[in-house]
Amino acid sequence: MDEHTTRTAAVIGSGFGGLAAAIRLQVAGFRTTIYEARDQPGGRAYVYRDKGYTFDGGPTVITAPHCLEELFTLAGRTMSDYIEMLPVAPFYRLAWSDGDSFDYTGDGPAMHAQIAARNPADGDGYLAFVDYSRRVFETGYEKLVATPFLHFSDMVRVAPKLMALRADRSVYKTVAKYVKDEKVRQALSFHSLLVGGNPFDTSAIYTLIHYLERKWGVFFPRGGTGALIAALVKLFEELGGTLYLDAPVDHIAVVTNERGTEHVVTSPRGTTSFDLVVSNADVHHTYATLYRDHPVAAKRAKKLAKLDWSMSLFVLYFGTDRTYAENVVHHTVIFGPRYRELLAEIFGGAVLPDDFSLYLHAPHVTDPSLAPPGGGSFYVLSPVPHLGNAPLDWSTIGEAYADRILAALETQLPDLRKHVVTRQWITPRTFETELRSYQGSAFSCAPILTQSAWFRPHNKDAKIPGLYLVGAGTHPGAGVPGVVNSAKATVGLIERDFGKPGGSGGSGS
C-alpha cells in the first residue's frame, strides 16, 4: 500500500466543519476517525425529539448548497441521492413590535418595490447596496473564503481590495450609507447576527451574505438539518471512515519518533496515535484542554481568552397542537422595540436585557413530517450575553425566560401558551458544558475586522506540527458555508503538507 494511503487522521467533533473535513480527508486517502463527544453526530446541529416532534438543535438556514454538494461530487456521488434540499420562500419574514412586517426574498424587483414603497429614495439606495454586496461577495467569498491566511503577507496582499470596499466600516454603518429608513436598515444588517456578530461592530465584509442568499437561495433539508448531517455521515462511512459517538477526547499528546510527529488521542475508545489531528472542537477548548500539556498550548489559550467572543443563545424548542400555518413562514425575525441599544447589551452587557429580538423557526411549514398531523414544530432563538459578560444562573432563570418568550410570541402565534404540548430549552450553560464553548459563546470569536482572515486563529497551527483547525473559530468563520469552506481550506493545507496529489508536498510552515 502506498505510504500516502496509510496516513491516519483524527477529527475531533462531527459538526458541519468536522464532517466536511473528514469526507475530504477520506477522499484524499487518509484513514480518518471522527471522535464525537455526544450521542449523536452534528455538533451544534443536534436533534431533539419528543412526542412525535423533531427539533433541529442549531443551524437551520442553509445557504450556498453547492459547497455541500461539492463533498459528494469529490466522492463520485450525487447529493440528491442522499438528501433533498427544499427551497424556502420567503427567505425570512421580518416583523416589528408595532405590527409592521417585511418579506425578505431573493426576488430583486419585489425587494426593491417593498423598500421603495417605504421611502422612494431608498429604492435606488437598495440597488446601489446590492451592487456593493456583489462586489464584496466577489472578493470576500469567491476569492478568499477557502483561502487560508497563514502569513501576514497573505493579509497584506488582499488588504488593498478590502480597504477599497471599506471593510473597516461596520455592517450597519455601511447599510446606513445606502438607505435611510430605520427598519430597512435593520432588514439589511441583521444577517451578521446569524454568524455571531453585532451589526454595529462586524466588518462590512459580512454584507456579502445578502448577495450570497440572493444568488443561491435559502434551503432546508427534507427531514430537517439532522437529515443532512445523517447524509454526510453516510457518505463518510461509505468512504471507509470511522465515527465514534459518546467518545469525548480527554487529552491529545504530541510525540516525536522515527516516523515524525504523532498525536496520541485519549478517549473512552482507548489511546490511539494519528499522523495529524483536525479539531472541530471549540478553538479555546482545543488548546486549553485537549493539548493542555503542550508548551505552546497555554500561550495560545491565554491569547484566545483575550479575544472578543460572540454572544450566546437561549433556544426554546416547542411543539404545538396546531400548525399556525396561517400565521408564520419558515423563518421569522421578530425585532424588539430597541435595536442598537439591545445589541449593545447582548454583546457587552452584564445583565439579561428585559426585552429581546427573536428568530422563530417553523420547519413544519416546509416539511410537515417534522410534527404530528395538525401540529407545529418550532424553535425560537434569543441572543443573550455570553457567560464571560453575564455569569447568570440559567438553571434558576431559564424557565421564567422561556415563559416570557412564549408570551411575547403570542403577537405572532395567538393563544400560543394554550397550544404548547412539549417544550425544552438550551442556555449559555449548555454551550459551555455540552459543546465546550468558551464562556458559552455560540459562534466562537466574534467576526470583527481585527479577528478576521489572518487575524483569526489559523487553519493550521504554526508550532504544533500536524494540528489543524476547522469550524467557526478559524478562517473564514461561522455559518454553514463558513465552516464547510474552512474544511476546504484546511484539507488543502493538509494535502500540501503530506504531499497529496495536487499539492506541493512542502512543509506548509
N, C-alpha and C positions, 0 to 999 in steps of 0.2 A: 504493500500500500504506500502511495506517495506520502512523504512526510507532511505535506500541506493538509492532507485529508485527515491526519491523525491529531491535529491541533485541537485542544479542548477549550471550551469557553463556558463560564458560568454567568448567567444573567440573574441579577438579584431584583426580583419583583416582576410581576406579569401585567403591569399596566399597558396602555397602548404603546408606549415607548419601548418597554421591555420586550413585548411580543414582536413588535416590528423589527427590533434589533436581532432577536433570536431567529426569526424567519430568515433575515438576510444572512446571518452567520451560518445557518444550516445550509442555505443555498450555496454559500461560498465554500462549503466543505468542512466547516468546523463541527466537531461533536459538541452539541450545545445542551446544557442543562439549565432549566429555569427553576429558581427557588422562590416560592410564594409563601408568605407567612400565613395568609388567611386560608379558609377552607374552600374558596372559590378563586378562580383567576380573575384578573381585571383591575386590581388595584382600586383606584377611585371609582372605576366602572363596575362596582359590586352590584349584586342583585338581591333585593329583599322580596320575599313572597309571604303572603298571608291571606287566608280566606278566599283564595282564588284570584287575588290581585297581584300583579307583578310591578315592582317599583325599581327602576334603574337608579342606582345609588348616586351616580355622578354625571359624567359628560352626557349630554343629550342633544347638543347642537352639532351635527356632523356636516362639515363643510369640506371643500376640496377633496371629494371622494376618490379622485384619481390617485392621491398619494397612498390610499389603502389598496386600490386596485393594482397599483404597481407591485405590491408584495406578492399578489397571486400571479401576476404576469411573470415576475422573476422566477417563480417556481414552475412555470409552464402550465399554470391553471387559469381559470376564468372566475373572477369574483362572483359573478351572478349565479354560478353553480353552487355557491356556498351560502350566500346571503342576498336578500332582495333589499335594495335601498329605495325607500319611498320618498318622493318629493314632498316638501312641506310648503304650503301656501295658505295665507301669507307667511313670510318668514317669522314675523312677530306681530302681535298687536300691542301697541303701546297705549297705556291708559293712565290718566291722571286723576288725582283725588277730587277734582272739580267735575268729573264726569266726561271730560274730553277724551277722545281716542284717535288713534292714527294707525293705519295698517301699513306696516313696513314690508315691502315686497321687492322682488327682483325686476319688476316691470318699471323701466325707466320713465316712460311717459306718465304712468299712474302716480309714481312718486312725485314727479315734477308737478303734476296737477294738484295733488294734495297740498304740497308745500306752497305753491303759488296762490292757492285759494286762501291761505292764511296770511300771506304777505307777498304781493306780486313781485317785489324786488328780490325776495328770497328764491323765487323760481329760477332766475338767472344765476343767483349765487349758488344754488344747488348744482346746476350744470357745471359751474366752474369747480365746485368741490369734487364732483365725480371725476373730472379731468385730473385734478390734483391727486385724488386717491388712486387713479390709474397709474400715474407716474410713480407714486410711492410703491405701489404694488410691483411694477416692473423692475424697480431697483431693490426694494426691501424683501420681496418674496421670490420672484422669479430668479434673481441673480444671487441672493445671499442666504436664503432660508436653509439650504442644505450645505452651505459652505462653512466649515469650521474656522474659527478665529483663534489660532494657537499663538500667533506672534503679533506684537504691537504693529508691525509693518502691515499686517493684514488689515488692521483698522485704518491705518494711515492711507492705504490705497483706496479705500471706499469713502473716507471721510469727506472729500470734496462733494461727492454726489449727495451724501446725507445732509451736509450743511446747505447745499443748494436747495434741498427740499425742506429746509428748516426743521430738521429732526430735533433741534434743541427746544422747539416750542412744544407745548402740551397738546394733547388731542383736543381738549375743549377750546383752547385759545385758537387753534387752527380752524376748527369748525366755526367759531365765532367770527372769524375773519370773513367768512362767506355768507353766513345767514344771521339774521337779527332776531327772529322770533325765538324766545327762550325755549319753548317746547321743541321746536325743530332742532335747536342746538343740543338739547338732551337726546333727541332721537338719533342724531348723527354722532354722538360722542359716548353713548353708554357701552359700546362694544368692548372697550378696554376692560370693563368690569368682568367680562367673560374670560379674560386671561389674568385676572387678579390685579389689575391696575386702576388707580384713581385717574379718571379722565383729566383732572386738573394737574396731574404730575406726570402721567405716562407720555412717553415720546410720541410725537405726531406720526412716527413710522407706523404706529398701530391703526392709523386711519385706513391703511391698506385693507383692513378687514371688510370695509364697505364694498370695495371693488371686488374683492375675492368672492364675497357672497353673491354679488350681482353677476359675476362672470360664471360661477359654477353652481350656484344654488345652495339651498339648505335641505338636508336629507335626514331621514330617520330609518333605522333598520327594522324590517318587519320582525316582530318578536322582541324588539327593544335593543338597547345598546348591549345588553348581556348576550344577545344572539350574535351580534357582531364579534364580540370577544370570543364566543364559542367557535365561530367560524375561523378566526385567526389561530386559536388553539388547535383546531382540527388540522389546519394546514401545516402548522409547526410539527405536529406529531406524525402526520403523513410523511413529512420530510425526514423523519427519524429522530426528531428532538425528544427530550425527556422533560416533563413537567412534574415537579414535586409540589404538592399542596400541603398545608399545615406544616411548613418547613421553614420557620423563621431562621435566618442566618444569625448566629450569635457573634461570630468573630471571623475575620479573614487575616491570616498571617502571610507575609511576603517573605519567601525564602529564595536563596540563590544556590544553585547546584550546577552540576556539569551540563545540564540541559539549558541553563539560563535561569531566568526568574520564574518562579511558580507562586500561585496564590492558593493557599490552603484554606478551604472553606469548611467551617464547622457549623453543623445544623443538626436537628433531630435525625436527619438521614445519615449522620456519621461525619467523618472527616475525609475530604476529597481534594486532590490537587488539580489545578487547572492552569493552562498557559496564560489565560487572561480572564479578567472579570469586567463585565459591563454592569454598572449599577444603575438600576431604575428606581432605587430607593431614594428617599429624601436626601438631598446632597449633604446637608449638615449631619444627618444620621450616618451617612456613608463614612465620613471622616471621624466624627466624634465617637461612634460606637463600633462600626464594623472593622475599621482599620485603626482602632484606638491604640495599638501597640507600635504602630509605625511612627518613627520620629518626625516625619513631615505632617502627619495627620492632625496632631494637636494644633499646630500653627494654622493649618487650613481651617479647622473648625472654629478657632478663635476669630479668624478673619471673617468667616461666613457669618458668625454671630453678630457682627457689626453692620451687616447689610440691612437695607430696608426690605422688610418682608411683606408679602401680600396680606390682605385681610383674611379672616377666617369666614366660616359659614355656619349658619344654623339651617338645617334642611329637615323639613317636616314632610313625611310621606303619609298620605291618607287615601283611603278608598271610600267611595260614596255609593249609596243605593240608587242613585240616578246619574245620568250621563252629563247633565248640564251642557249638552251639545249645542243648545241654542244660545248659550252664554259665553262660551270660550272657544278659542282656537288652540292649536297645538302649543304654541309658545306665547305667553303674555308677560310683558314687563309692566309692572304697576309702580309708577313713580309716586313718592310721597309728596307732601307739600313743600319740602325742602330738598334741594339738590346739592349745591356746593357745600352748604353747612353740614348736611347729613354725612356726605362723603368725608369731610374733614374729621368728623367724629368716628366714623368707621375705620379710617386708616390711621388715625393718630390719637383717638380719644382713650381715656382710661375708664370710662363707664359705658354701659349699654344705652344707646340712644332710645328715647321714648317713642320715636316714630321709626318708620322703616320704608325702604323701597324693596319690592319683591319681584322675583321671577317665578311665574307659575307654569308648570309643565303638565300638560294634559295629553299624554301619548295615546290614550284610547280614542281620541278624535281622529287620529291617523290609523291606528291599529286597534280595533275593538277587542282583539283577543287578550289584551293586557288587563282586562277587567271582566268580571262575570257579566252575563247578559243583563242589560239595563243599568249597569253600574259604571262608575268612573274611577280611573286610576290616576292619582295626582302626586306631584311633589311641589312644594313651594320652598324657595331658597331665599334666605335673608342674609345679606352680607353683615358681618359683625366684626368687632375688633379682634385681633389675634391675642393670644394669652400673654404675650410679652408686654402688650399695652394695657390689657384689661384682664387680669387673672381672676375671672369670675368663677363662682361655684355653680357650674351648669347643672350639677346633679340636683340642686335645690331650685334653680330658677327656670329650668328647661320647660317644665310642664306649663307654668304660667305664661311663658313666652309663646309656646305653641297655641295656647288658648287665645292670646291676643292676636296672633296672626290669623287664626280661623275667623275670629270676629271681624277683622279688617277685610278679609276676603269676601264677606257677605255682600259687599258692594258689587262684586263680580258674580258671585255664586249665592243667590238668595237662599236664606234659611240653611246655610251650609251646615251649621253645627247640629242640626236635626237629622242630617243625612249621612254623617260620617259613621262608618261601621268598623273601621280599623285605622289606627294611626301609630306611628313611631317616628323617632327623630334621631338625628346625629348632631353633635355640637362641636365646638373647637376642641373639647377634650377627646372626642372620637378621632379627630385628625391627629392629635398629639399622641394618643396611646395606640390606636389600631393601625394608623398609617405612618406613625413615627415622624410626623411632620413637625419641623422645628417651630415651637411656640404655637402649634395648632394652625399654622398658616396653611391655607387651602391651595395656593398656587405657587409655592416656593418664593424665591426672592422676586421682588416687585419689578415690573418691566419699565423702569425709568431709564433714561438715556445712559446714565453712568453705571448701569447694571445690564447693559445690552451688548451684543456682539462680543468683542474682545474683552470687555469689562465684566462679562458674565462668567461664572465658573465654566472652564473649558471642557470640551467634549473628551479630551484626553489629559490625564494628569501629567505634568511635566517632570515630576520627580519620583513618581511611583510607577515603575515600568509595568505595563500590562493592565493598568487601571483606566477604564473609560467610563464616561457618564452618558446617560440618555435621560430624557424626561423634561419636566418643567423647569428644573433648576439649572439647566445648561442651555447652550445656544440651539435653536432660536428662542425657546421659551414655552409657555403654557398653551393650552388649547390642543385639540386633536391634531390639526395639521402641524402645529409646532412640535409636539412630542414625536409624531411619526417621522417628521423630517429631521429631528435630532438623531434618530436612529440611522437615517440615511447618511448624515454627515459623519457620525461616529463609526459606523461599519466601514465607510470609505477609508477612514484613517487606519482601521484595523487591517483591512485588505492591503493597504500600502505598507504598513509596518511588518506584516508577516509575509510579504512577497506574493500576495494573491494575484490572480490574473487581472490585468488592467491597472495594477499598481506598480510603483517603482521598486518596492521591496526595501525602501530606505528605513532609517531608524525612526523617522517621524518625531524627532526630539523637539 
